[in-house]
Amino acid sequence: MTADGFVFSDDQGVTAWKPNRVTKTFLRHRRAAELRPFRLHDLRHFMATEMLEAGVPIATVSRRLDHRRVSTTPVCQAELRHLQ
């Protein structure tokens, strides 16, 4: 992440990538790695599930996901399990 808070930005860290560019870049790399189809957003749910299974408190995971309510977080974990 750059000092401005951008995860994906130009080489100077000044201009954030547009969401479409992030998605297209992700898809290109996923295909090149010959991974089964999944959405970029699924990685967010995967991270939450891994954190919860590692014993990270649900309130911490919820904050990391920027959920307004802690009760939303277990729903994400259930969705990911359904995809597996």
C-alpha positions as CSV (number, residue, x, y, z in Angstrom):
1,M,0.0,0.0,0.0
2,T,1.3,3.4,-0.8
3,A,1.5,6.4,1.6
4,D,-1.8,7.6,0.1
5,G,-3.5,4.4,1.0
6,F,-3.6,3.0,-2.6
7,V,-3.1,-0.8,-2.9
8,F,-2.8,-0.5,-6.7
9,S,-1.4,2.6,-8.2
10,D,0.9,4.0,-10.9
11,D,4.7,3.7,-10.4
12,Q,4.8,7.0,-8.4
13,G,2.0,5.9,-6.1
14,V,0.0,9.0,-7.0
15,T,-2.9,7.8,-9.1
16,A,-5.0,4.8,-8.0
17,W,-5.8,2.2,-10.6
18,K,-9.4,2.1,-11.8
19,P,-11.3,-1.0,-10.5
20,N,-11.6,-2.4,-14.1
21,R,-7.8,-2.4,-14.4
22,V,-7.4,-4.2,-11.2
23,T,-9.9,-6.9,-12.2
24,K,-8.4,-7.3,-15.7
25,T,-4.9,-7.7,-14.3
26,F,-6.1,-10.2,-11.7
27,L,-7.9,-12.3,-14.4
28,R,-4.8,-12.3,-16.6
29,H,-2.6,-13.5,-13.8
30,R,-5.2,-16.1,-12.6
31,R,-5.4,-17.5,-16.1
32,A,-1.6,-17.5,-16.5
33,A,-1.3,-19.5,-13.3
34,E,-3.9,-21.9,-14.6
35,L,-6.1,-21.6,-11.5
36,R,-9.7,-22.5,-11.5
37,P,-12.1,-19.6,-12.0
38,F,-12.8,-17.5,-8.9
39,R,-13.5,-13.8,-8.4
40,L,-11.0,-11.3,-7.0
41,H,-13.6,-10.6,-4.2
42,D,-13.4,-14.3,-3.2
43,L,-9.8,-13.6,-2.0
44,R,-11.3,-11.2,0.6
45,H,-13.6,-14.0,1.9
46,F,-10.7,-16.5,1.8
47,M,-8.5,-14.1,3.9
48,A,-11.3,-13.7,6.5
49,T,-11.8,-17.5,6.7
50,E,-8.1,-18.1,7.2
51,M,-7.9,-15.5,9.9
52,L,-10.9,-16.9,11.8
53,E,-9.6,-20.5,11.5
54,A,-6.2,-19.3,12.8
55,G,-8.0,-18.0,15.9
56,V,-8.0,-14.3,15.1
57,P,-10.9,-12.7,17.1
58,I,-14.0,-12.1,14.9
59,A,-14.0,-8.4,15.9
60,T,-10.5,-8.0,14.5
61,V,-11.5,-9.8,11.3
62,S,-14.6,-7.7,11.0
63,R,-12.6,-4.5,11.3
64,R,-10.1,-5.7,8.7
65,L,-13.0,-6.3,6.3
66,D,-14.5,-2.9,7.2
67,H,-17.8,-4.4,8.1
68,R,-20.2,-2.2,10.0
69,R,-21.5,-5.1,12.1
70,V,-19.5,-8.0,13.4
71,S,-22.5,-10.2,12.6
72,T,-21.8,-9.8,8.9
73,T,-18.4,-11.5,9.1
74,P,-19.6,-15.1,9.7
75,V,-21.8,-14.8,6.6
76,C,-18.7,-14.3,4.5
77,Q,-17.1,-17.4,5.9
78,A,-20.2,-19.4,5.2
79,E,-20.3,-18.2,1.6
80,L,-16.7,-19.2,1.0
81,R,-17.3,-22.7,2.3
82,H,-20.3,-23.0,-0.1
83,L,-18.0,-22.3,-3.0
84,Q,-15.5,-25.0,-2.1
